[in-house]
Amino acid sequence: MVALSILDLVRVNEGSGPKAALDNARAAAAHAERLGYTRFWVAEHHNMPGIASAATSIALAHIAAGTATIRIGAGGIMLPNHAPMVIAEQFGTLAQLHPGRIDLGLGRAPGTDQMTMRALRRSLTNSDNFPQDVLELQAYFAPAELNQRLQAVPAAGTEVPLWILGSSTYGAQLAAELGLPYAFASHFAPDALMPALEIYRSRFKPSEQLAAPHAMIGVNIIAAETDAEARRLATTQQMSFANIFRGARGLSQPPIDDIEAYWSPAEKAQAAHMLAHSIYGSPSTVRAGIADLVARTGADELMIVSDVFDHAARMRSFDIIAESL
């Protein structure tokens, strides 16, 4: 049976603030743990008032402290924004505090605009060093060798598992070459999903971390008691995409009855393309949608984004998704 995991966007809602978003993420992880989800990830986003996980390792520490068994991780850290040693120190510390529970997903894109990149003191050319940076990071997590002069304390020996994240075939090739698990961002970039999975599986080389390929795919799933209610809840996510197209980085908005009155035909078409693999519906609709997606992709794991404004409704969405399997 396919494993289920959660990617939490740590959304800041209208009428609320970052503290509530972080506390809701912690509560959501505890809820997911009770339901048997495999892992709970958050992602690095900068200069976005509607997302509270920019300091990703600190957000993860807060979430991990509120849970006991579920795996907690980054999905992902945008490695071009950081020195690998600093990330090793941060996630090595998390692994010391929560042994056997920390994942580290790595992305090659900067995940932000050029102005923000300059504020982060990084450069577009850093993405060219991504494979070398991954190997450097991996070495910091390995057991320290005798007389090793440079260590990322306290990362040495924690062997935090690395994942390669991607939305193109580049990440698939790298994950296959290094023998690492691969997560494809089909929840917003569906185009290269099938070619990327084929490349990853056909070229995979076993490693110390992973003996056989393990492919995770991101999918938007919003579940409710009826199809109509799920589609209404999904308007929060649809408005968010429309706002991105408009260059507006606002807070998460409550659902509306008529999304057609909110977006233009061009915005609708663009959002529909990016959200092509989304599943919105009742328990039976969600069950059928998951079965079809897994049959088409052979995914080993689904990383679910359930972008719902109301916290209780989002927890109910997670309930229905878990029950569907």
C-alpha positions as CSV (number, residue, x, y, z in Angstrom):
1,M,0.0,0.0,0.0
2,V,1.2,3.5,-0.9
3,A,2.6,5.5,2.1
4,L,0.9,8.8,2.9
5,S,2.8,11.9,4.1
6,I,2.0,15.6,4.4
7,L,3.6,18.8,3.2
8,D,2.3,21.7,5.3
9,L,2.6,25.1,3.9
10,V,2.4,26.8,7.3
11,R,-0.1,29.2,5.9
12,V,-0.8,32.5,7.6
13,N,-4.5,33.2,7.4
14,E,-6.2,36.5,7.1
15,G,-7.2,37.7,10.6
16,S,-4.4,35.6,12.1
17,G,-0.6,35.6,12.4
18,P,2.6,33.6,12.1
19,K,2.4,32.3,15.7
20,A,-1.0,30.7,15.0
21,A,0.3,29.3,11.7
22,L,3.2,27.6,13.4
23,D,1.0,26.3,16.2
24,N,-1.5,24.9,13.7
25,A,1.3,23.1,11.9
26,R,2.5,21.6,15.1
27,A,-1.1,20.5,15.9
28,A,-1.5,19.1,12.4
29,A,1.6,17.0,12.7
30,A,0.4,15.5,16.0
31,H,-3.0,14.8,14.3
32,A,-1.2,13.2,11.3
33,E,0.9,11.1,13.7
34,R,-2.3,9.7,15.3
35,L,-3.7,8.9,11.9
36,G,-0.5,6.9,10.9
37,Y,0.9,9.3,8.3
38,T,4.6,8.5,7.5
39,R,6.2,12.0,7.5
40,F,5.3,15.7,7.9
41,W,7.4,18.2,6.0
42,V,7.5,22.0,5.6
43,A,9.3,24.0,3.0
44,E,11.6,27.0,2.8
45,H,9.9,30.1,1.4
46,H,11.3,33.7,1.7
47,N,9.7,37.1,1.5
48,M,6.2,35.6,1.5
49,P,4.0,37.1,4.3
50,G,1.5,34.2,3.9
51,I,4.0,31.4,4.7
52,A,5.6,31.2,8.2
53,S,8.3,28.5,7.5
54,A,11.2,30.7,6.2
55,A,13.4,29.7,9.1
56,T,12.7,26.1,8.2
57,S,14.8,24.3,10.8
58,I,13.4,26.4,13.6
59,A,9.8,25.7,12.5
60,L,10.7,22.0,12.3
61,A,12.0,22.1,15.9
62,H,8.7,23.5,17.1
63,I,6.8,20.8,15.2
64,A,9.0,17.9,16.2
65,A,8.7,18.9,19.9
66,G,4.9,18.4,19.7
67,T,5.2,14.9,18.2
68,A,6.8,11.6,19.2
69,T,7.0,9.2,16.2
70,I,6.2,10.7,12.9
71,R,9.1,11.7,10.7
72,I,9.7,15.4,10.5
73,G,11.5,17.1,7.6
74,A,12.2,19.8,5.1
75,G,10.5,19.5,1.7
76,G,12.6,21.2,1.1
77,I,15.7,23.3,1.9
78,M,16.7,25.3,-1.2
79,L,20.4,24.4,-1.0
80,P,21.6,27.2,-3.3
81,N,20.5,29.7,-0.6
82,H,22.8,28.2,2.0
83,A,26.3,26.9,2.9
84,P,26.0,23.1,3.2
85,M,27.9,23.2,6.5
86,V,25.2,25.5,8.1
87,I,22.4,23.2,7.0
88,A,24.3,20.2,8.4
89,E,24.7,22.0,11.7
90,Q,21.0,22.8,11.8
91,F,19.7,19.4,10.8
92,G,22.3,17.6,12.8
93,T,21.0,19.4,15.8
94,L,17.5,18.4,15.0
95,A,18.7,14.8,14.6
96,Q,20.3,14.9,18.0
97,L,17.1,16.2,19.6
98,H,14.9,13.8,17.7
99,P,17.0,10.7,16.6
100,G,15.7,8.6,13.8
101,R,12.9,11.1,12.9
102,I,14.5,13.8,10.7
103,D,14.5,14.0,6.9
104,L,16.2,16.5,4.7
105,G,14.8,17.2,1.3
106,L,17.0,19.3,-1.0
107,G,15.9,21.6,-3.8
108,R,18.1,23.2,-6.5
109,A,15.9,26.2,-7.2
110,P,16.4,29.4,-5.1
111,G,12.7,29.4,-4.4
112,T,12.4,33.1,-4.4
113,D,13.0,36.3,-6.4
114,Q,16.4,37.8,-7.2
115,M,16.0,40.7,-4.8
116,T,15.4,38.3,-1.9
117,M,18.4,36.2,-3.1
118,R,20.6,39.2,-2.8
119,A,19.3,39.8,0.7
120,L,20.2,36.1,1.5
121,R,23.7,36.9,0.2
122,R,23.4,34.2,-2.4
123,S,23.8,34.0,-6.2
124,L,22.0,32.4,-9.1
125,T,25.2,30.6,-10.0
126,N,25.0,28.7,-6.7
127,S,22.6,26.3,-8.3
128,D,25.4,25.1,-10.6
129,N,27.1,23.7,-7.6
130,F,24.1,21.7,-6.4
131,P,25.5,18.1,-6.9
132,Q,28.8,19.0,-5.2
133,D,26.8,20.7,-2.4
134,V,24.7,17.6,-1.9
135,L,27.8,15.4,-1.6
136,E,29.4,17.9,0.8
137,L,26.3,17.9,3.0
138,Q,26.2,14.1,2.9
139,A,29.8,13.9,4.1
140,Y,29.0,16.1,7.1
141,F,26.3,13.7,8.3
142,A,28.7,10.7,8.0
143,P,30.7,9.5,11.0
144,A,33.7,11.7,11.6
145,E,37.0,10.2,10.6
146,L,40.1,10.1,12.8
147,N,41.8,13.6,12.9
148,Q,39.1,15.1,10.7
149,R,39.7,18.8,11.0
150,L,36.4,20.2,9.7
151,Q,33.2,19.0,11.2
152,A,29.6,20.3,11.2
153,V,29.0,19.8,14.9
154,P,26.8,18.0,16.0
155,A,25.9,16.5,12.6
156,A,28.7,13.9,12.4
157,G,27.3,10.4,12.6
158,T,23.7,11.4,12.6
159,E,23.4,10.2,8.9
160,V,20.3,12.3,8.3
161,P,18.6,10.8,5.2
162,L,18.7,13.1,2.2
163,W,16.1,13.4,-0.5
164,I,16.4,15.1,-3.9
165,L,13.4,17.3,-4.8
166,G,12.6,18.4,-8.2
167,S,10.1,19.6,-10.8
168,S,12.1,18.5,-13.9
169,T,14.2,15.6,-15.0
170,Y,17.4,17.2,-13.6
171,G,16.6,16.1,-10.0
172,A,15.6,12.7,-11.2
173,Q,18.9,12.1,-12.9
174,L,20.8,13.3,-9.8
175,A,18.8,11.2,-7.3
176,A,19.3,8.2,-9.5
177,E,23.0,8.7,-9.8
178,L,23.5,9.2,-6.0
179,G,21.0,6.5,-5.0
180,L,18.8,8.8,-3.1
181,P,15.0,8.9,-2.7
182,Y,13.3,11.3,-5.1
183,A,10.3,13.6,-4.5
184,F,8.6,15.2,-7.5
185,A,6.7,18.5,-7.1
186,S,3.7,17.4,-9.2
187,H,1.4,19.4,-6.8
188,F,2.3,22.6,-8.8
189,A,4.5,21.4,-11.7
190,P,2.9,18.3,-13.3
191,D,4.4,18.4,-16.8
192,A,7.6,16.3,-16.4
193,L,6.2,13.9,-13.8
194,M,6.1,10.7,-15.9
195,P,9.5,11.3,-17.7
196,A,11.2,12.1,-14.4
197,L,9.9,8.9,-12.8
198,E,11.0,6.8,-15.7
199,I,14.5,8.4,-15.7
200,Y,14.8,7.9,-11.9
201,R,13.8,4.3,-11.9
202,S,15.7,3.2,-15.0
203,R,19.0,4.9,-14.0
204,F,18.9,4.3,-10.2
205,K,22.2,3.1,-8.6
206,P,21.9,1.5,-5.1
207,S,23.7,3.4,-2.3
208,E,24.3,2.9,1.4
209,Q,21.2,4.9,2.1
210,L,18.9,3.2,-0.4
211,A,18.9,-0.2,-2.0
212,A,16.1,0.4,-4.5
213,P,14.4,3.5,-5.9
214,H,11.8,5.2,-3.8
215,A,9.6,7.8,-5.6
216,M,7.3,10.2,-3.8
217,I,5.0,12.5,-5.7
218,G,3.3,15.7,-4.4
219,V,-0.4,15.9,-4.8
220,N,-3.1,18.4,-3.8
221,I,-5.9,16.5,-2.0
222,I,-8.8,18.3,-0.3
223,A,-11.4,16.0,1.1
224,A,-14.8,16.8,2.7
225,E,-18.1,15.1,3.2
226,T,-19.3,16.0,-0.3
227,D,-17.7,16.8,-3.6
228,A,-19.3,20.3,-3.5
229,E,-17.9,21.1,-0.1
230,A,-14.4,20.0,-1.1
231,R,-14.5,22.1,-4.2
232,R,-15.6,25.1,-2.1
233,L,-12.7,24.5,0.3
234,A,-10.3,24.3,-2.7
235,T,-11.1,27.9,-3.7
236,T,-8.6,29.0,-1.0
237,Q,-5.8,27.3,-2.9
238,Q,-7.1,28.5,-6.3
239,M,-7.2,32.1,-5.1
240,S,-3.7,31.7,-3.9
241,F,-2.5,30.6,-7.3
242,A,-4.4,33.5,-9.0
243,N,-2.7,35.9,-6.6
244,I,0.7,34.5,-7.4
245,F,0.0,35.2,-11.1
246,R,-0.9,38.8,-10.2
247,G,2.3,39.2,-8.2
248,A,0.4,39.6,-4.9
249,R,1.9,37.7,-2.0
250,G,-0.9,38.0,0.5
251,L,-2.3,35.9,3.3
252,S,-4.4,32.8,2.9
253,Q,-8.1,33.7,2.2
254,P,-11.3,32.0,3.3
255,P,-13.1,29.9,0.7
256,I,-15.7,31.6,-1.5
257,D,-18.8,30.2,-3.3
258,D,-17.9,31.3,-6.8
259,I,-14.3,31.1,-7.9
260,E,-15.3,32.1,-11.4
261,A,-16.0,35.6,-10.1
262,Y,-12.5,35.8,-8.7
263,W,-10.1,34.8,-11.4
264,S,-9.8,35.7,-15.1
265,P,-10.0,33.0,-17.8
266,A,-6.3,33.2,-18.3
267,E,-5.6,32.7,-14.6
268,K,-8.1,29.8,-14.5
269,A,-6.3,28.1,-17.4
270,Q,-2.9,28.6,-15.9
271,A,-4.0,27.4,-12.4
272,A,-5.8,24.4,-13.9
273,H,-2.6,23.4,-15.7
274,M,-0.5,23.6,-12.6
275,L,-3.1,21.9,-10.4
276,A,-3.7,19.1,-13.0
277,H,-3.1,16.2,-10.6
278,S,-5.3,17.6,-7.8
279,I,-8.0,15.6,-6.2
280,Y,-11.0,17.5,-4.6
281,G,-13.9,15.5,-3.3
282,S,-15.9,13.2,-1.0
283,P,-14.4,10.0,0.5
284,S,-15.4,8.0,-2.6
285,T,-14.0,10.6,-5.0
286,V,-10.7,10.8,-3.0
287,R,-10.4,7.0,-2.9
288,A,-10.9,6.7,-6.6
289,G,-8.5,9.6,-7.3
290,I,-5.7,8.2,-5.2
291,A,-6.1,4.7,-6.8
292,D,-5.9,6.2,-10.3
293,L,-2.9,8.3,-9.5
294,V,-1.0,5.5,-7.9
295,A,-1.9,3.1,-10.8
296,R,-0.6,5.7,-13.4
297,T,2.6,6.6,-11.6
298,G,3.5,3.6,-9.4
299,A,4.3,6.1,-6.7
300,D,5.8,4.6,-3.5
301,E,4.6,7.5,-1.4
302,L,2.2,10.5,-1.8
303,M,3.1,13.8,-0.3
304,I,-0.2,15.5,0.3
305,V,-0.9,19.2,0.3
306,S,-4.3,19.9,1.8
307,D,-4.4,23.7,1.5
308,V,-7.6,24.5,3.5
309,F,-8.2,27.8,5.3
310,D,-10.0,26.5,8.4
311,H,-7.8,24.4,10.7
312,A,-10.6,22.0,11.7
313,A,-11.7,21.4,8.1
314,R,-8.1,20.7,7.2
315,M,-7.8,18.1,10.0
316,R,-11.0,16.5,8.7
317,S,-9.5,16.4,5.2
318,F,-6.5,14.5,6.6
319,D,-9.0,12.1,8.4
320,I,-10.8,11.3,5.2
321,I,-7.6,10.9,3.1
322,A,-6.3,8.4,5.7
323,E,-9.6,6.6,5.9
324,S,-9.7,6.3,2.1
325,L,-6.9,3.8,2.2
